[in-house]
Amino acid sequence: MNPTRRTVLLAGAAAALLPPLPAFAAAPKADAAATPPYASYWYPDSLPSGTPGSGITWRSLKTWTAAGDADLAFNAASVPLAPRFTPTPVNTTARSGQARVQSLVSFGPTSSNPSQGSASADYYAFTHWGYVDELVFWGGSAGEGLILAPNAPIVDAAHRHGVPVLGNIFLPPTAYGGQLQWTRDLVQKDSAGHYPLAAQLVAVAAAYGFDGWFVNAETGGGNAALGADMLGFVKELKSLAGARGQRVTWYDAMTVNGSVSWQGALDSQNQAFFQAADDMFVDFRWSTASLASSGTTADQLGRSRYELWAGVDVESNGSDTSVSWDAIVPSSKAHVTSIGFYRPEWTRNHLPASRTPGDFHAADQRFWTGRSLDPSRPDASDPWRAPAVSVADRSTVGSLPFGTVFNTGHGLRWYEDGVVTSDAPWNHLGLQDRLPSRQWVVRTDGERPAVSFDFADAWRGGSSVLVDGELDQPAVVELYATQLPVGVNTVVQLTHRTDEGSVNVELAVATVEPGSPGATPSYTYLPVNSVDEWETVTVPLTGVGAGGLRRVGVRLTGAGGAVRWRLGGLVICDIALSPEAPTDLRVTAATAGDLRFAWSAAPGPVRHYELHRLLPDGTRRFLGGTGQQAFFVAGLQPEQGERAARFELRSVGELYDTSDPVTVTHTW
């Protein structure tokens, strides 16, 4: 991508503001080869015959050790699972405490799935986490590997929104290359009668920082003895997993007699597996009657019927899929079961190859929110019953400080304080912010403006929130449901800009939850300066009330004509503490312009780390960010006359303040 004139000018201005380059301590030249790290995958024990295809590495889970895992530092998640709360539903149709949503997503291929994002904006950068209760890292194949550990960016993004992530165990049908030996390998017992691979799976999840396993045994040909071994394996897996705070989901495929027979129900053929696991994905063969009986059976077992995920296959048709919604989430009575979406990344995959991030988010908004594109205004005539219509969203914005730059985890370029510091497209879900759980609620008596994530400009990261419309009446755009304390020093900072038209901006805050689903919060409006260039405005919350903060949004009032207003950042805090710097930045492996970096963690809380290259002209180029303590960079080239490349690493805090840099050089 060629830099625009504006980009060049801004980069030049930024260079003029940079401090003198620091003295560098050169690192020893790395001798090891720098190979790109990928998400991990294994066979249970024995490997296929022959040799793996290009780019594929065959590994045995039985022989895995954390100490011998060369890519563990790249793949281990850094964000703990955040606690969530359920605010008052934004419409009268969504239910709390009933159906939830499980999402089975293939984010990339089984092999060669990058550990830490890639140089492309074309990615399933999911943002509607508030409706999801469990994410499964779907994948696996007979020719690559059957057991998949989710990569760190996905786990970090999900955990930031309070969503547990499960690795996938896929024992494929024989028609897809499945071998019954692999099932026997998985459930093998040692001399003491234990299942060693159950312990290995729990150890992997603990080392990688994800939340358990989805067990999908679809290889036919088994017998009752194998069924009994599988049941014993699942029981031991759940026992060991539960002790580590992990969970186990069973897929409705193998039955208690060892054969594969998809039931489409909870019944005598799979009830023992459901009882051994935390929950169960009910195969797509369900009917209204079979789901009703499944719910009743779960009740009789003393289990929640919402621990059953009724499979909804959206891989081919997405939000155009015809679904018997009243069999799962009827509108006139209690929900029957929960929802299990199979392959909702259709919202990206069905688009043409020329798709943009904006195209993807528009399709994803349609899928998760519905045709109205506003969860507070469900369209009753929409045949697609989007999750926002039935399921109450959840939020993790429950403690101070809180900061967001509305970064979706991918972008066409990278911005810092409104300046482009990299023209390269990118994706890395681990850099995604905590995003609004309700996209997008707009309260107005006039024409509703369009609200979207926009990638044409940003304050920081790759995206901002764009409000675009006539604004013939004041419009409140609700941003976050919160449970935040308000003290004498609590402030809100908005970073915003008006691109077109004239608009008066006010901060909208509410200190009391609405009294009933669908009710409008009682907002207090606080003035914010209107600006035509990026500016950060600080608004004290003194006097807004003692109930704490429950809703945060903005009220926009136009002066006539079209308005394009952009929100680049939101901070709520009472004290700002800059993060401390990491230490011991080093190049651990190098192959030409491919480098592996590692460092020691900064003391204290850190949101993520950002790596820049310092160019001979004094400018700083963004190379990437990560929550981990290792990073891989590919394809670097010496600048003209440059004998050594210079790099600096900073810690980034929750409020996007940065630490002093730690630096290293690499001789070409």
N, C-alpha and C positions, 0 to 999 in steps of 0.2 A: 504494500500500500504506500503510495507516495504521500509525503506529508503535505498538508495544506499550508498556505501562507500563514494562516493563523497559528498553526502548530509550530512552525519554524520561529515565528516571532515570540511566541510564548516560551519556547525552549530557550531562545536566546536571552529573554528576560530572566528566566529562572537561573541560567548560568551566571548572569551578572550578580545575582543575589546569593550564590553559593559561597560559603566560607572558603578560605584558602585550603588547598588539598593538604590533608594531614600526612605526616611521615608514616611510611608503611614498613611493617616488618614482613619480609618475604618469607613465605612458607617453603619448606623443603619441596622440591619438585616431586609430584606424585608419580610413582612407577607403575602402579596397578592400572589395568585397563578400565576405562569408564564406560560401563554398560548401562543402558537405560533400565530403571526399575519398573517392574510390572506387578499388577495384582497377582496374588498367589493362587495356585490351583494344584490339586493332587488327585491321584488314584488312592483308594483305601490302602492297598498293599501291593499286589502284583501288578505289573505293567503290561500293556499290550505287546503282542509279538511284532517284530519288525522294527522300524525306526520312525521317530516322530517327523512330522512335516516341518517345513521351514518356519522358524520362529516359535516352535513349540518345544517345551521342555517337559519330559515325563518325570514325575516325582512321586514318591510313595509317602503318604501321610504317616505311615507307621514309623518311618525312620526320621521324621522331622524333629528338629530341636530348635529352640529359640536361639541358642548360642551359635548354631550353624546356619542361621537364616541371614544371608548377606544383605537382603533387602528389607529386613524388619524395621530398620529406622525410617525407611520411606513409607512403609505400609501401616505402621501402628498409629491409631487414632490419637488425637491430642485433646479432644473435647469430651468431658464427662456428660452422661445423660442428664439433661436439665429437667427439673421438676416442672409440671404443667398444672394449670388450673383452667376451669371451664367458665368463661364469662356468660352472662345472660345471653341466650341465643339472639341473633340479630333479626330473625324472622319468626313467625308463629308456627312454622312447619318443622323446623329443625329440633331434634330431641337430644337432650343430654341424658347420659346414663343408659342409653340403649345401643343401637347399632353403631359400630365403628367401622373403619376401613383398613384393610390390609392391601398393600400394593406390591405386586411381583414385577420387578423391573429389570430388564437387561440394559445396563448402562454402556456396555461395550462387549467385544468378543471375549471368549474365555481366555485365550492366550493374547499376549501383546496388548493388554488393557493397561494403559499408563497408570502408575501409582499416584501421580501428582498432577493430573491435568495434562493439557497439550496445547499446541499453538493453533487452535481453531476455536471459533466462537460457536460452531455448530455442535451443540451438546444438549442433552436432556437436563437442563438446569431447572429442576423442579422447585417450585416456590410455595405450593399450597399445603405445607406441612401440617397446618392446624387441623386438617380433616383426617390425617393418617395416624393410625395407631401402631402399625408395624410395617416395616419395609423389608422385603426379601430381595437379596442381591442375586437375581435370577441368572442362570447360565449353566454351563457344563456340556461336555460332549464326549462321545466314546473315543474320539481321536485326539483329544487334548487333555482332558482331566474331568473328574466327576465332582470334586469337592472344591467350592469356591469361597475364598475369604474376601469380603468386601474391601475395596480400597479406602484409604484414609479420608480423602476428601468427602466421599459420600457419607461415611460415618460421622465425620465432624459436622457436616451440615445438618444431618438428621438429629444428632444429639443436641445441637444448639437449639433445635425446635422441640426437643423432648420426645423424639421418635426413636425407638429401638430398631436396630438393624440386625438381620439374621443372615448368616452365610447359608449357602445352598449345597445340599447333598442330593445329587441327581443320579439315580441308577436307571439308565435309559431303557426303553423297550427294546427288545431284541431287533425289531425292525429298524431301529436307529443305532445298531451296533452294540447294544447292551449285552453283557456277559454275566451269567448267573454267578460266576466265580467272584466277581466284584462285590456282589451282595454278600456272599459267604465271607469274603475278606473283611467286609465292614463289621460283621457280627461275630467274628472269630472270638473264642474265649481262651484265656490263659489257663495254667494249671490250677489256679485257685478258683476258676469259674467266673472270673471277671472279664469285662470287655475292654481290652486295651485301647481300641480306637475311640471308645467313648471318652476315655481320659485324655486322649490326644486332641480330640475335637474341643474339649473344654479348655485345654491348655492353649490351643491356637487362638480361640476367641479371647481368652484373658490377655495373651501377649499382644494381640492385634487391637484390642479395645472395643470389639463389637459385642453383640448381646445374645448370641445363641445360634441355633441351627434350625433350618427348614429341611425336613427329611422327606424325600420324594422317591420312594422305592417302586419303580415301574417295570422292572425286568421280570418277565414271566418265567414260568417253569418251576417255581418253588413248590415245596410240600409243607405239610404240617410242622415238621421238625424245623424247617427254616423259618416258618412263621413264628414258632415259639422262640427261636433264637432272636429274631428281630424284635419281638415284644420285650424280651429280656434286655436287649441292647437299648431300646428306647427308655425303658424304666431306669436303667443305670445312667444313661445320658442325662435324663431329666434330674435325677438325684444329684449327680455331680455338678450339673449346670446350675441347679437351684442354689447350691451352696456357694456359687460364685456370682450370684445375681444374674444368671443367664436364663434363657427360656428355650423351649423346644416346640416347634409346630409340626404336626403330622399332616401329610398329604393323603387324601382319600384315594389310595391305589391298591397297595398290597393288603390282603385280608388276613385274618387270623390263621387261615389254613395254608398260608404261604403263596397262594396264587395271586395274580393281579386281576382285580375285577372292580372297576370304579363304581361305587355305589350311588353317588349323587345324594347321599343321605347319611345320617348317623344311625347305624343299625347294628345288629348282632355281628356283622362281618368285620366291623372296624371299631366298635365301641371300646374294646380293650386298648387299642392304640390311642384313642382319644383320652381315655382315662390315664394312660401312661404319660401323655404329653400335656403341654399347657393349653393348646388349642388345636383346631383341625381345619384345613382347607377342604371344603366339600366340593367334589368334582362337578363340572358343568352340567352333568346329566340330571341335576335336581329338577323337581317339579314343585308346583305349589303345595301339593299334598306331602311330598317327601320332606320339604323344608318344615312344614307344620309339624310333622311327626318327629323330625329331628329336634326341633325346639322343645317339644314335649319330653322326648327322651332325655335331653340334657337337664331339664328341670327335675326329672325323676332321679337322675344321678346326683343331684345336688350341685350341679355345675351351672354356670351361666350359659344361656343359649347364645349369648353374644361372643362366646369363645368359639363359635362356629362361623367360618368365613364362607359364605355362599359364592362360589366361583362365577365371575362375570368375565367372559373372554372378550376383550376389546382390542386385541392385537390387529384385527383386520379392518374394523369399522369404527373404532373409537366412540365418539359421542353420537354417531349414527347407528350404533348397535341397538337392536330391538331387545328389550329386557322386560320380563314380567316383574316390574318393580313392586307391585302390591304383594307378591309372594315373599319379598325380603323386607321391604321398608314401607308397609302400607301407611297411607296418610290418615286413615280414620281409626286406627287402633295401634296397639303397641307393636314395635318392630319385631319381626319373627327371628331373624338372625343378623349377623354382621355381613359386610360386603367384602369379597376378595377380588380385587381387580387384577386380571392377568394381562400384563404388558400395556399399561397405560401410556408408555412412551410412544404409542401411536401418534400422539399429538405432535411429535417431531417427525417420526418416520414416514408418515403419509404425505408430507409436504414435498414439493419438488426439490431437486438438488440445489437450486438457487435460493433456498429458504434463508431467511435472516433470523436473528434472535427475536425480533419483533413479531415475525410470522409465527414462530413457535409459541411465544407467550400468548398471542391472541387465541391460538388453538387450545392451549392448555387452560386458559381462562374459560373458554366455552365448555370444556370438559368438566372442570371442577366447580364452576360457579353457575353455569346454565346460560340459556340464551339471553337473559336480561343483562348479564355481565355485572350484576349487582346483587350480592347475597341478601340484602335487605329488601329486595323487590323480586321475589321469585316469579317466574312466568308460568302460570298454572297450565298453559296450553303447550308447553314444551314437552315433547315426548321423551326427551332425555332427562331423567330425574338426577340432576347433578348432586354430588355429595352435599354441597352447601344447602340444598333444599331440605335434606333429611337429617343431616348430622351436625351436631353442635361443634363449632370450632374450639380449639384450645390455644392457649398462649403461654409463653415462658417468660414474659416481661414482668418479673416479680421482685426484682431487687435493683438497687442502685450500685454503681452507675450503669446507665444504659446508653448505648450509642449505636447508630446505624448510618450508613451512607447509601442504603438501598442497593447494595451490590448483590446481584443475582447469582454470581459465580461464573459468569462468562461475559465477554465483551469484544467489541471491535478494536479497542485500544485500551490503554491504561492511563488513568488520570490521577494526579495528585494536586490537591488544592486548585482544581480547575485547569491545570496544565497537563498536556499530553507528555508523558514520560516514556511511553512505548507505543509505536504505531502497529504493533503486532497483535492480531486477534488471539484470544486465549480462552481457556476454560480451566477452572479449578474450584470445585464446589466447596472445598474447605475454606475458601475466602468469602463465601456467601454470608451475608448478614442475617440476623434475626429479622424476618420480613413480616409485614402485616398478615395476620391470619385470616383477614376478611378482605379479599381483593375483588371489587373495590366498592365500599359503601359510600354513597353520595346522598346527602339529605338536602333537597332543594324543592321549592315550589315552582321552579321554572324548568327550562330545558336542562337535562342532565349533561354535564360535560363528559368527555371521554377521559378516562384515567388509565395510565399504563406505565409499565417499565419502558424506558426509552434509552437507546444506545447511541444516539447522535451526539450526546454530550453528557458529562458527569462532573461532579465535584471531586469524587474519589472512587477508585475502582473502575467499573465499566458501565455503570448505568445510573440513572436518576428516575424520579417519578415525574411524569409529564401530565399536566391537566390542560386539556385543549377543548375550548368551546366558546359559546356566546356569552355565558354567564348573565342571562337576562334577569335572574334573581340570585341573591346570595346562595352559595353552595358550601356545605360543610363536607369536606372529605375526611372520613374517619380513617385514622392510620393504625393505632394500636389500642387493644384492650390490655389494661395493665393492673397490677396490684402493687403500686409503688408508694412508699411513704413520702410525705411532704414535710420538710422541716423549714426552719427560718432561712436556710441558705440554699434551698433547692431552686434550681433554675432549669429552664428549657432553652436550648440553643437551636435555632433553625438556620440552615444554610440554603439560600434560595435565590432565584433569579427570574425576572420576567422577560421572556423572549419576544412577546408580541402583545400589543394592546396595553391597556391600563387596568390595574387590579389593586384593590385594597386587601391586604393580608392581615388576618388575625389568628392567633393561636386559640384553638378550641379545646377546653379541658373540662372534664366532669369528675366529680369526687364521689359520686354515688352511682351504684349500679342501677340500670333501669329496673323498674318494679316488675316487669313481665316481658316475656319474649316478644321481640318486635317493637318494643317501646323505644322512643327516642330519648337518649340521655339528656339530662339537664346540663347544658353547656354554659360555661363562663367564657367570655371572649376577651382576649388580651391583645393589645395592638402590637403589630410587627411592622417595621419599616418596609415600604415597598422599594424595590431596587431593580435596576436594569442589568447589573452585572452581579456575579456571584458575591454574596455577602453573608456573613454569619451574624445573626441578631440574637442577643441574650435577653430572655424574658423571665424576670423573677416570678415565682409562684406565691409570693407573700400575699396572704389574705384570700386565697382561693378556697379555703375550708380545711377542716381538720380530718376529713375522711380518707385522706390519701388520694392518689390519682387512679382513676378507673378507666378513663377514655382520653386519648390524645388525638387531636386532628387539627385541621386548619379550616377557617372560613374565608372564602374568596368572594369578593364583591366587585363585579366589573363596572366600568364606567361607560359601557356601550361598545359594541363591536366585538370582534373575535379576540380571545385571550389565549396565550400559550404561556403557562407558568410552570416552572421547574423546581422541584425540591431535591436538593442534593445531599442533605444530612440532617439528622435529628439527634440531639444529645439531651439526656436528662440526668442531672447529677447534683450533688451538694458539695462535693470536694473532688478536685481533679488531681490525680497522682500520676505523674509520668512514669512509664515503665523503665525498668533498669535494662542495661545493655546485656546482650549475650556475650559469651567469651569464647576464646580459642577457635575462631573461624579458621578453617583449613581446607585445602583441596586434598581429598583422599584418593582420588583416581583421575587419570587424564588420558584421553585418546584424541590427539589433535585438538579440535575445538570442543570436544565433549568433556565435561567436567562433573565430578561428584564433589559436593561440598558437605561438610559436617561442622557442628559447633556444639558448645555446651549451653544449656538452657540459661536464660536470664533468671535471677531470683525474683520471686513474686509473680503476680498474675501477668500473663501475656496473651493477647488475642491471637496474633500470628507474627511471623517474621517476614521481612521483605529484603530481597537481595537486589542490589543495583551494581551496575558497572560504571566506573568513573572514567570518562573519556578524556583524551588528551586536551580537548578544548575546554575542559572544566564542567561540561554538562554531565548529568547523571541519567543513565538509562535503566529503566526497570527491567529486571530479568525474570522475576517471579516472586511469589509469596507462598508460604506454607505454614501450617501449624506444627510441623515436625521439626526435628533438629538435623535434618539432612535434606539436600536438594540436588537435583540433576539438571544441568543446562547443556543443551545440544547446539552444535553448529556455530560456535563463536569463531570469529575471525580477527586477526590483528588489525588494528587501525594503521593507517599509513605511518611508517616510521616508529611504530610502537614495539618495543622489545619485551614488555611485560604488561599483562592485563591487570587492572586494579579493581578490586571489588570491595563493597562495604555492605554490612548487614545491620539491620536495626530491628529492635523489638517494637511492636505496635500494640498499644493498649486498647482497652474496651472503647475509649472515646476517640480513638484514632490519633492520639498523640504518640510521638515516637521517641525512642531512646537515642542516646549518642551512638554513633556507629562503631562497629568493630571491623577491622579491615584486613585484607590479605592481598598479596600479589601472586600472579602465576606467570612464569617466564615461558614465552613461546618457544 
